[in-house]
């Protein structure tokens, strides 16, 4: 199971949040309603380990924080798709991930700063 594939699909469907938990299929929130992405298998421990490794790949400090505190907040991005605010946390003996889609507003900022 590929993290970027799940996140890209979630963004295309208009999700505000993505929830990944071992033993459950990925879930997304659209307009306050939680939907299961039925086309995916339940997340395995191996999937979760791969997701966390990918998200924390560039930050040894955040890896250490996760190990020490059992949770960590970080950002993650997929170029041309979106940026995400990520919370990785330990829950009932395993890790889970909650991601919030951050809306791309670069064009709005450009228009704001360069108004005639």
N, C-alpha and C positions, 0 to 999 in steps of 0.2 A: 504494500500500500504506500503510495507516494503523498507526502505532505503537500507539496505544491499543487498537485492535481486536485486534492480535496479543497484547498483554499481557493484556487482559481474557480472551481465549480461554485463554491459558496458565494463568491463575489458576483459571478454571472447571474446567480439566482436572486441577488439582492439581499443577502444575509447581512445582519449587523454583528452577529456573534457566531463562533464555531466552538463546539465542545467535543473534546476527544478524551475518552475514558477507556481503560482496558476492560474488555469484555462487552463493550457496547459499540454499536455502529456509530459513525460520526453523526453529530446532530448540529443543525444550524438554526438560528433564530431569524425569522423574517416577520417584521411588524408584530413583535411580542409573542409570536407563536413558534414553538419549538417543533422542528421537522427532522425526521430521521432520514439520512441519505441511504435508502434501502439498497442501492446498487453496490454498496461497499460491504465487505465482511466486517464482523466485530474487530475492533482494535486489539491486537495481541501485545504481549509484553515486549516482544521484539520490535513491533511497529512503534510502540511508544518510545523505546530506547532510541530507535532511529530518528523519530521526530525531534526528541529532545537534543540529540547530538547535532542535528542539522540546525536547529534554532540557536543553540549555544556555541556553534562551531568557532565563532570569532571572539569569544569572550571567556577566557580562563577565570576571570574574577567572578563572573556570573555562575559558572560551573561550581566554583568553590562555595558561593553563597547558597546555591541550591542544596548542596551536600550538607552544609552547616545548618541552614535554617529550615530545610524541607520545602521551601518555596522561593520563587524568584520572579521578578517582573523584568521584561526586556521587550525590545521591539524587533520585528522581523519584516522583511520586505521581499516582494516578488516584483522585479522590474516590469513595468507596463501593466501590472495587475492591481496591486495595492500595497499599502503598508498595514501592519497589524500591531496592536498592543497585545502582549502575551503574558499570561500568568501561568507558570508551571508550578504545581503544588502536589504534595504527597497526601494521598487520601486512602484510608483503609488499607495500608500496606503496599500501595502502588502509586504511580504518578498519574496525574491527569493534566490536561492543558485546556485553558479557556483563552480564546483569541477574540479580539474586537477589531473589526474592520475600520480602518481610519480612512475617511473619505478623501479622495484626491481633490485638492482645491487650488492647484497651481495656476490654472487659468484665471480663477477668480482673484487670486493675489496679484497676478500680473496686471489684470485690468485695474485693480485698486491702486497700485503704485504708478501705473503709467496712464492714468486718465488725462485726457487733453483739457 
